[in-house]
Amino acid sequence: MLRPLKFYILPFLLVATIGFGQDGFPIDSLFAMVDTYYPALRQKSLNEDYGKLVQEALGTNWYPKVNIGGSATYQSEVTEFSVPGSVGFPIPAKDQYKIGLELSQTLFDAGLNKAQKEIEKLNTITQENSLNSELLNIKGTVLDVAVSIMVAKMTLQQLTNTMENLKVRAKNIQTAIDNNWALPINKDEIEVEMLQLEQQMTGIRANIKTAYETLQILSGLPIAAAPDFDFQGLESKRTVDFELRPEVQNIDIALLNLEWQKKQLDRKALPKLLLFADGYFGRPGFNFLDNNFRLYGIGGVNLAFPITSLAYNRSVKAGLAMQKESFEVDKQKLTDQLSIQNSKLGNDISATLSIIEEDEKISVKRQNILKVSQNQFDNGVLLFSDFIEKLYNAQNAEINLEIHRLQLQQLYVKQKLLFND
């Protein structure tokens, strides 16, 4: 029976765009394709455009504000008075009308608008970092798929080598059968193993095709290209600093956002200066004794000092202080989690390096054993079941060695992604 192969095809899912070569396509180039092709790029563009629109909208707070105002009222009584010995004063009309323009211009807002603009800028950056965090997760998946493709291709090559070995054995057995040195059943055993190998190879080819189709859908990488991937030279230059992680940056931005909210509260409590000018047509106007329809107006400067907001601001600031402490705890928890992941990756790298050294020794010995077994089988002194065991042992030793080499490079790249280096 065919021994199960000691390899695993990793889950398929990823993204990527831009040029590539047929062989040794760098994994960082595939990551660049993620940045330029994945739908998050469109979200980034929309987020930037939205942020610009918000800034433009806040900038209009300094534009003059013009309103059209008007009213029509009727009152049940009006003021009537007279002075003895003089002609009576006109009686104001009970129905009153006015329509006109009301103009205002902010002269001094105590920096309130600037604080709001800074808060909105930080909100835009927060959204961008959230998208960057999503892209990092996608790149991790891309890495897994790329490694799975290389594992599958390498395994397929090893199975092809095994197939060629069995073909040689079958040819030798046929010669022995022709000379009545062996029975036809011996060749049947070899051909059964070859058929089972072909079944495995068919399944692996399907997995490879599925992986490339996934890459094509999510990254635009042409399926026909089917490049091999190069994971070399991507070791992280960082060891303990996670400040480039978008999740960490978002917490820092949240803390800065709280500071600006505090400034905004302080500035809301400061005096504001406003220039105004109102012009109307109607009656009675400011001379309430004149009942004629006419133009009239007023202009001046308004000063507003919201004293009663001080108590409210103290409560809000206390809440902001609590949020700040919570964010600081979140940052510590996040950096601790990242440190644990980094420690595990470092330990896995050390362990994999040791395993590779042992794999190399095992592979050499398995190949030596296989060479002897081939001669013994060809000379009729070794059973086929014993030979096929030695053959698969040698095959799996090579597969394990190549898998661990790929896993080592995968660990290095994962560490680089962990730091967002």
C-alpha positions in Angstrom: 0.0 0.0 0.0 1.1 3.6 -0.7 2.3 5.3 2.5 0.5 8.6 3.2 2.8 11.6 2.4 3.9 13.8 5.2 2.9 17.2 3.8 -0.1 19.5 4.1 -1.5 21.9 1.6 -2.3 25.2 3.5 -5.7 26.9 3.1 -6.3 28.9 -0.1 -7.2 32.5 0.2 -5.4 35.8 -0.7 -5.0 38.8 -2.9 -2.5 40.9 -5.1 -1.3 43.4 -9.0 1.8 44.5 -11.0 4.5 42.7 -13.1 6.2 39.4 -12.3 8.7 37.0 -13.7 8.1 33.4 -14.6 10.4 32.0 -12.0 11.2 33.2 -8.4 8.5 35.8 -8.1 9.4 37.7 -4.9 6.7 37.5 -2.2 7.1 41.2 -1.5 6.1 41.9 -5.0 3.0 39.8 -4.4 2.3 41.9 -1.3 2.6 45.0 -3.5 -0.1 43.5 -5.7 -2.3 43.2 -2.6 -1.8 46.9 -1.9 -2.7 48.0 -5.4 -5.4 45.5 -6.3 -7.4 44.5 -3.3 -10.7 46.3 -2.8 -9.3 47.9 0.3 -7.4 50.2 -2.1 -10.7 51.6 -3.3 -11.8 52.0 0.3 -8.6 53.9 1.0 -9.3 56.3 -1.9 -12.8 56.8 -0.7 -11.6 57.4 2.8 -9.1 60.0 1.6 -11.7 61.8 -0.5 -14.2 61.8 2.3 -11.5 63.2 4.7 -10.8 66.0 2.2 -14.5 66.8 1.9 -14.8 67.0 5.7 -11.9 69.4 5.9 -13.4 71.6 3.1 -16.7 71.6 4.9 -15.1 72.7 8.1 -13.2 75.4 6.2 -16.6 77.0 5.2 -17.2 77.8 8.9 -15.1 80.9 8.3 -17.2 82.0 5.3 -19.9 84.7 5.8 -23.3 83.2 6.6 -26.3 84.7 4.9 -29.9 83.8 5.8 -33.2 84.9 4.4 -35.4 85.7 7.3 -39.0 86.9 7.5 -42.2 86.8 9.5 -45.8 87.9 9.5 -47.6 88.4 12.8 -50.8 89.7 14.2 -51.1 90.8 17.9 -54.3 91.5 19.8 -53.1 94.8 21.2 -50.4 97.4 20.7 -49.0 100.2 22.8 -51.0 103.4 22.8 -50.0 106.5 24.7 -50.6 110.3 24.6 -49.1 113.4 26.2 -51.5 116.1 27.5 -51.4 119.2 25.5 -49.9 117.6 22.4 -51.0 116.0 19.2 -51.7 112.3 19.7 -49.1 109.8 18.6 -49.7 107.3 15.8 -51.1 103.9 16.8 -48.9 101.0 15.7 -50.5 98.5 13.4 -51.5 95.2 14.9 -50.4 93.3 11.8 -46.6 93.4 11.3 -44.4 92.1 8.5 -40.7 91.8 7.6 -38.5 90.0 5.2 -34.8 90.4 4.6 -31.2 89.2 4.7 -29.3 88.3 7.9 -25.5 88.3 7.5 -23.0 87.0 10.1 -19.2 86.5 10.1 -17.1 84.8 12.7 -14.3 87.0 13.8 -12.8 84.8 16.6 -13.8 81.3 17.5 -11.0 80.6 20.1 -9.6 77.9 17.9 -12.7 75.7 18.0 -12.8 75.1 14.3 -9.1 74.2 14.2 -9.7 71.6 16.9 -12.6 70.0 15.0 -10.4 69.8 11.9 -7.7 68.1 13.8 -10.1 65.6 15.2 -11.5 64.8 11.8 -8.0 64.4 10.4 -7.3 61.8 13.1 -10.6 60.1 12.3 -9.5 59.8 8.6 -6.1 58.3 9.6 -7.8 55.9 11.9 -9.9 54.6 9.1 -6.8 54.2 6.9 -5.0 52.3 9.6 -8.0 50.0 9.9 -7.7 49.2 6.2 -4.0 48.7 6.6 -4.6 46.2 9.4 -7.0 44.3 7.1 -4.3 44.3 4.3 -1.8 42.9 6.8 -4.1 40.0 7.6 -4.7 39.4 3.8 -0.9 39.4 3.2 -0.6 36.7 5.9 -3.1 34.7 4.0 -1.3 35.4 0.7 1.9 34.1 2.2 0.2 30.9 3.4 -1.2 30.3 -0.1 2.1 31.0 -1.8 3.9 28.6 0.5 1.2 26.0 -0.1 1.7 26.3 -3.8 5.4 25.8 -3.5 4.9 22.8 -1.1 2.5 21.3 -3.6 4.9 21.9 -6.6 7.8 20.4 -4.6 5.7 17.4 -3.6 4.6 16.9 -7.2 8.3 16.9 -8.3 9.1 14.3 -5.7 6.2 12.1 -6.8 7.4 12.5 -10.4 10.8 11.3 -9.3 9.3 8.3 -7.5 7.2 7.5 -10.6 10.4 7.5 -12.8 12.0 5.2 -10.3 9.1 2.8 -10.5 9.1 2.9 -14.2 12.8 1.8 -14.2 11.9 -1.0 -11.7 8.9 -2.1 -14.0 11.3 -2.2 -17.0 13.7 -4.4 -15.1 11.0 -6.7 -13.8 9.7 -7.1 -17.4 13.1 -8.3 -18.4 13.1 -10.7 -15.5 9.6 -11.9 -16.5 10.7 -12.4 -20.1 13.6 -14.6 -18.8 11.3 -16.5 -16.4 13.1 -15.1 -13.4 10.0 -13.3 -12.0 6.2 -13.6 -12.1 3.9 -11.2 -13.9 2.3 -10.4 -10.5 5.5 -8.5 -9.5 5.0 -6.1 -12.4 1.3 -5.7 -11.4 2.4 -4.6 -7.9 4.5 -1.9 -9.4 1.9 -0.7 -11.8 -0.7 -0.5 -9.0 1.7 1.8 -7.1 2.2 3.9 -10.2 -1.6 4.3 -10.6 -1.9 5.4 -7.0 0.9 7.8 -7.5 -0.9 9.3 -10.5 -4.0 9.7 -8.4 -2.1 11.7 -5.8 -0.5 13.8 -8.5 -3.9 14.5 -10.1 -5.2 15.8 -6.7 -2.1 18.0 -6.1 -2.4 19.5 -9.6 -6.0 20.4 -8.9 -5.0 22.0 -5.6 -2.3 24.1 -7.4 -4.8 25.2 -10.0 -7.3 26.2 -7.3 -4.6 28.2 -5.5 -3.6 30.1 -8.7 -7.3 30.7 -9.5 -7.8 32.2 -6.1 -4.8 34.5 -6.6 -6.1 35.5 -10.0 -9.5 36.4 -8.6 -8.2 38.4 -5.7 -5.0 39.9 -7.1 -5.2 39.9 -10.9 -2.2 37.5 -11.1 -2.7 35.7 -14.5 -3.3 32.0 -14.0 -1.3 31.1 -17.1 1.8 32.7 -15.5 1.8 30.2 -12.5 5.1 31.6 -11.2 7.2 30.0 -8.4 7.6 32.2 -5.4 10.7 33.5 -3.7 10.7 34.0 0.0 14.3 34.9 0.5 15.7 38.1 2.0 12.7 39.2 3.9 14.0 38.8 7.5 12.6 41.5 9.8 15.1 44.2 10.9 13.0 44.9 14.0 13.0 42.9 17.2 10.8 44.6 19.8 9.3 47.7 18.3 5.7 47.3 17.2 5.0 51.0 16.5 4.5 50.4 12.8 1.6 48.1 13.4 -1.6 49.9 12.3 -3.5 48.7 15.4 -0.8 50.2 17.7 -0.9 53.4 15.7 -4.7 53.6 16.0 -4.4 53.5 19.8 -1.8 56.3 19.7 -4.2 58.3 17.4 -7.1 57.6 19.8 -5.0 59.1 22.6 -4.2 62.1 20.5 -7.8 62.4 19.6 -8.7 62.6 23.3 -6.2 65.4 23.7 -7.9 67.4 20.9 -11.3 66.7 22.3 -10.1 68.2 25.6 -8.8 71.2 23.8 -12.1 71.5 22.0 -13.9 71.6 25.3 -11.6 74.3 26.6 -12.1 76.4 23.5 -15.9 76.0 23.6 -15.8 77.7 27.0 -13.8 80.7 25.6 -15.4 83.9 24.3 -16.5 84.0 20.7 -16.7 87.2 18.6 -19.2 87.5 15.7 -19.9 90.4 13.3 -23.5 90.7 12.1 -25.6 92.9 9.8 -29.3 92.4 9.2 -31.4 94.3 6.6 -35.2 94.0 6.2 -38.2 95.4 4.4 -41.5 95.6 6.2 -43.2 97.4 9.1 -43.1 98.7 11.7 -39.3 98.5 11.7 -37.3 99.9 14.6 -39.4 103.0 14.7 -42.5 101.3 15.9 -44.5 104.4 15.5 -44.0 104.4 11.7 -46.6 102.1 10.1 -45.2 102.5 6.5 -43.5 99.6 4.7 -39.8 100.5 4.3 -36.2 99.3 4.4 -34.4 99.2 7.7 -31.5 97.4 9.2 -29.0 96.8 12.1 -25.4 95.8 12.4 -22.8 95.2 15.1 -20.6 92.8 17.0 -21.8 89.9 19.2 -19.7 88.6 22.1 -20.6 85.2 23.5 -19.1 83.7 26.7 -20.7 80.4 27.6 -20.0 80.5 31.4 -22.5 77.7 32.3 -20.6 75.2 30.2 -17.8 75.0 32.7 -19.5 72.4 34.9 -20.4 70.3 31.9 -16.8 70.4 30.6 -15.5 69.2 33.9 -17.7 66.1 33.7 -16.7 65.4 30.1 -13.0 65.8 30.9 -13.3 63.3 33.6 -14.8 60.9 31.1 -12.0 61.6 28.7 -9.4 60.8 31.4 -11.0 57.5 31.9 -11.0 56.7 28.2 -7.3 57.7 28.1 -6.5 55.2 30.8 -8.5 52.5 29.0 -6.7 53.1 25.7 -3.3 52.9 27.5 -4.3 49.5 29.0 -5.4 48.4 25.5 -2.1 49.4 24.0 -0.2 47.4 26.7 -2.4 44.4 26.1 -1.9 44.6 22.4 1.9 45.0 22.6 2.0 42.0 25.0 0.1 39.9 22.6 2.4 40.9 19.7 5.4 40.2 21.9 4.1 36.7 22.6 3.6 36.1 18.9 7.1 37.3 18.2 8.6 35.1 20.9 6.8 32.1 19.4 8.0 32.9 15.9 11.5 33.2 17.2 11.3 29.9 19.0 9.8 28.3 15.9 12.6 29.6 13.7 15.2 28.2 16.1 13.4 24.8 16.2 13.0 24.7 12.4 16.7 25.4 11.8 17.5 22.4 14.0 15.0 20.2 12.3 16.4 21.1 8.9 19.9 20.0 10.0 18.4 16.7 11.1 16.3 16.4 7.9 19.5 16.8 5.8 21.2 13.9 7.6 18.0 11.8 7.4 17.7 12.4 3.7 21.3 11.4 2.9 20.9 8.2 4.8 17.5 7.4 3.2 19.0 7.9 -0.2 21.8 5.6 0.6 19.4 2.9 1.8 17.3 3.3 -1.3 20.3 2.8 -3.6 21.1 -0.5 -1.9 17.4 -1.5 -1.9 17.1 -0.9 -5.6 20.0 -3.2 -6.4 18.6 -5.9 -4.1 15.1 -5.6 -5.7 16.4 -5.7 -9.2 18.4 -8.8 -8.3 15.4 -10.5 -6.8 16.7 -10.7 -3.2 14.3 -8.1 -1.8 10.5 -8.2 -1.7 8.6 -5.5 -3.5 6.8 -4.5 -0.2 10.2 -3.9 1.4 11.5 -2.0 -1.5 8.5 0.3 -1.8 8.8 1.1 1.9 12.4 2.2 1.4 11.4 4.2 -1.7 8.6 6.1 0.1 10.8 6.6 3.1 13.4 8.3 0.9 10.7 10.3 -0.9 9.1 11.5 2.3 12.5 12.4 3.7 13.1 14.8 0.8 9.6 16.2 1.0 10.0 16.9 4.8 13.3 18.6 4.2 11.9 20.9 1.5 8.7 21.6 3.5 10.8 22.6 6.6 13.0 24.9 4.4 9.8 26.6 3.1 8.4 26.8 6.6 11.6 28.6 7.8 11.2 31.2 5.1 7.5 31.5 5.9 8.3 32.1 9.6 10.8 34.9 8.6 8.2 36.6 6.5 5.5 36.2 9.1 7.8 37.9 11.6 8.3 40.8 9.1 4.6 41.1 8.7 4.1 41.0 12.5 6.3 44.2 12.8 4.8 45.6 9.5 8.5 46.2 8.7 
